[in-house]
Amino acid sequence: MESSLDPARLEQLQKLQQKYDVMGQDLSSYLEGLLYADYLTYWDYIHVDTLLSLQNPKTQFKDEKVFIVYHQITELYFYLILWELEQITSTEAPTETFACERIGRMVRYFRHLEKTFEIMVDGLEKEQFLKFRMALLPSSGFQSAQYRQIELASTDLINLVNTVARASLDENSPIDLLLEQLYWRSGATELATGKKTLTLQQFEAKYMKQFREKGIHFRDNNLRKWYLKYFPNQASVGTLLREFDQLANVLWPLAHLKAASRYLQKSPEDIKATGGTNWQKYLPPRFQKIIFFPELWSEVEKDEWGKAAITHVIPPQG
């Protein structure tokens, strides 16, 4: 008796049989399980109920929920960028097409983040923000570990060292010495005393061991090293990395600077940022000069890093 099954279905069953034979499993048992399994729903697959239960405001101000949700969205995009960085840097003998596609993904994520930061700049009532932010101390967006991991995966540690220490260190300096001089550590100091803020102390206590492990992992395997190994003269890849560099180290910090200027700048004296960090010295790219791929920029471009954009964010004070 001939089978009434479609030939395509028979072929699929044969492939499934081969798959489960290799694993020493009984295909018929798995097929029987399908008879009792429920259909997958969107809300279960995306875990919508769980996702919407993760917003827990600390005050009664309505705009605090906007603040929380946007930062959660940001962390999810950082997660995707890290996901791509791990795949890119672990790929050997990549093609130009692969490089452009994967770097292009990260560029799109950062473009979206930079554009949507208007939600923070224009989407909160200033009076509400200045009140509910006081209930969030000493937490700060400064404490985004995923963003620090993006930095570690993107370039050599020497390019993340503060500008003062950069002259006395190099790529081959001991990793602990390089980590000690990371630019963001010197930026999170108390305005009055120059000591480490509680924000920084908490952050280091929780993540520095992890950052050290990431620093070791990516020391010879970061995105910059990967580019120099496989595509040192490839214009298409270099163009995308330049955009990634500018988005991560100029436009993204400037988006935060614009928000800080709107909510925290108050003449004649500034309101302290959450956690006590000196945002006017920490956020402007022209002060930090963090550049992931220095070989892709001219000396003039590096000298003027972030200068052209800064005047559009905070106008000069009279």
C-alpha positions, 0 to 999 in steps of 0.5 A: 500500500502506497503512503498517502503522505506528501513526498516532502513530508516523508523527506522531513520525517526521514531527516528527523529520524536521522537527527534523533538516531544520532542522539540515540533518541526515539523519534516516535516519542517526541512526535507523540509529545507534540500531540499533547503540547500546547500551541505557542503564543506570542505572549508566552514566547516574548514573556510579555507579562513578565516584561511588563512587571519589571517596572517598579517606580520608587516614587508616585511621580508618573514620569518615573515609569518613562525613565525606567522603561527607556533605560530598560530598552537601552540595556536591551539594545546594549545586550544586542550589541554585545551579542554581535561583538561576541559573534564578530570577534569569534569568527575566523576568516570572515568575509567582507559581506559578513563584516559589513552586515554584522557591524551594520547591525551594531550601527543601526542599534546605536543609531536608534539609541541616539535618536530615541534619546529624545525621549529622555531630553524632551519626554519628561517633565522637568519638575517631576524629574528633579524630584523623583531623581532624588529617590534614586540616589546613589544609582546612576546610568553611569553604572551600566556594566553592559556599556563598559563591556561594549567598550572593552570588546571594541578596542584596546584598553589603552584607548580607554585610559584617561588622557592624563595616564595615556602618555605614560602607558601603552598597549602592553602595560600590565592589565591591572594598571590599565584598568586602574586608569580607565577614563570613567573611573576618574570621572566618577569623583565627588565634586567637592572632595575629589574622592570616589563617589558611592556610585563608583564604589558600588559599581567597582565592587560589583563589576570590576572582577568581571571587567578584568576577565573581559579585559583579558578575554578581549585583549588580543581579540577585540573588534579593533584587533579583529579589523586590523587582522582581517580588513586593515585596508578595506574601505567598506568595513572601515567606513562602518567602524568609523560610524560605530566609533562616532555613535558610541563615543561622540553622539551617544555621550552628547545625547546624555549631555543634552539631557543633563544640560536640560535638567541639571544645568542651572545658572549660576551653579549646576545641580549635581548629577545623580551619584555626584558625578561631574557630568560637565567634565565626564560627558563631553567627548572632547575631554575624554577623547575615547576613540575605538579605532584611532587608525581610521581617523586623521590627526586633525579629526582626533584633535577635534574629537567631539568639538564640532557637535558640542556647541549644538548641545550646550551653548556657551555660557555668558 
